[in-house]
Amino acid sequence: MDIVEKILEYSNPYNVLQEKVKIKDNSLLFNNENIPFNKPILISVGKASLPMARFFSERIELKAKLIVTPKGTKGKENNVIEAGHPLPDENSIEAGKKMIELLTTEDYDLVIFAISGGASALVEYSEISLDELRMINKILVTSGIGINKINIVRKHLSKIKGGKILEYIKDKIPVVSFIVSDVPGNDISSIGSGLTSIDTSTNENALEILKDIGLERYSKYLTETPKSVSRIVKNYIILDNMEVLKKVANILDNSFILTSEIRGEARDVGTIIASIYNSSENYNVPLRRPYYLLLGGEPEVTIQGKAGKGGRNGEVCLSFLKYAKKGNRFELLGLATDGVDGNSEYAGCKVTSDMKIAEDDIDTALETHNSYGLLENYGGTIKTGYTHTNVNNIYVLRAP
């Protein structure tokens, strides 16, 4: 749990903004850039929207602001829209309209965006009905196709994503976005479906994906994303999975970072981590005890039919436990930095060499996507509550 607390500390966007962004004499100072303002407005959207908005609100006299956070996470904050996630809802549409209204009616000389994971569902404006949007998004997020492809479709079915929101901003007004990445590889055009990013994907790309998931009938709603803009737009990633991994590695002896971009089916990821562990046990290659192995990223879970209480980290950990060589001590931690893994109330889980879970039970849990239904029985769950951030998942394997 000490490691869990450190992961969440290093994933806190307020701390990172405080460390990296300076505000002095009506200027934003960041990355050797000096961005002046007199009448700034703030649009903060995503799982990290509240702490990011708090950072700027405490230091700048904002002309206006819009904050959108997932339902049930605003606490005692006022003037905050709580919208649906992972599926958009009525408030998501309302948030999209409010964003357009703010940008087209307010008097301002700088737009500050604070964007984090979850923004794709939290704000929307589209010709498609809400019921159909929810259906499309549900199929997308359970298809196992990966976040980049999911967001290509979202961008081209939306009137505000993929850089389209920039078309509502008044002429010559500069835009600066501070972004917390929840996308492996940090593709800015995919984080939050690229609200303020120029997009390289096309309607044809989106159509191919729609065909693959049986939704080509919605191709009539596809609109092209802008490929250039005539204003100053600066997009800065302030925090990502690798930065957290590096900070965690600095506090652990004999630590090795494998990757921050792990993808693929969650159960396959668990098998791969087990294979690295097994080779290290059998041959002292690539690692020799004692060590910590660190990984991060966003594995996928493809769901067909009904699912139990599960999440990607639960499936990673159970698959690892099934295939890891028995005999010596090990612990594997899987943590969702947003505090929510799959459809469970848990942030993640921990499996150890002391757990005696039958392989048949593991197989059943994986097939029914009921990983947490099983892990609850063995004390392997971790609950943090909502964390107000998201830099994907962190995995820490300890071989003492």
Salt bridges, closest charged atoms under 4 A:
GLU9 OE1 - LYS6 NZ 3.40
GLU19 OE1 - LYS247 NZ 3.50
GLU33 OE2 - LYS234 NZ 3.47
GLU58 OE2 - ARG54 NH1 3.54
GLU58 OE1 - ARG59 NH1 3.30
ASP89 OD2 - LYS71 NZ 2.96
GLU106 OE2 - LYS63 NZ 3.15
ASP107 OD2 - LYS39 NZ 2.93
GLU124 OE2 - LYS161 NZ 2.83
GLU127 OE2 - LYS159 NZ 3.51
ASP199 OD1 - LYS155 NZ 2.67
ASP199 OD2 - HIS156 NE2 3.48
GLU208 OE2 - LYS211 NZ 3.92
GLU224 OE2 - HIS156 ND1 3.69
GLU224 OE2 - LYS227 NZ 3.16
GLU243 OE1 - LYS20 NZ 2.80
GLU243 OE2 - LYS247 NZ 3.49
GLU261 OE1 - ARG263 NH2 3.76
GLU281 OE2 - ARG289 NE 2.73
GLU315 OE2 - HIS369 ND1 2.65
GLU331 OE2 - ARG398 NH1 3.64
ASP338 OD2 - LYS47 NZ 2.46
GLU345 OE2 - LYS309 NZ 3.26
ASP363 OD1 - LYS322 NZ 2.68
GLU367 OE2 - ARG267 NH1 3.03
GLU376 OE2 - LYS309 NZ 2.82
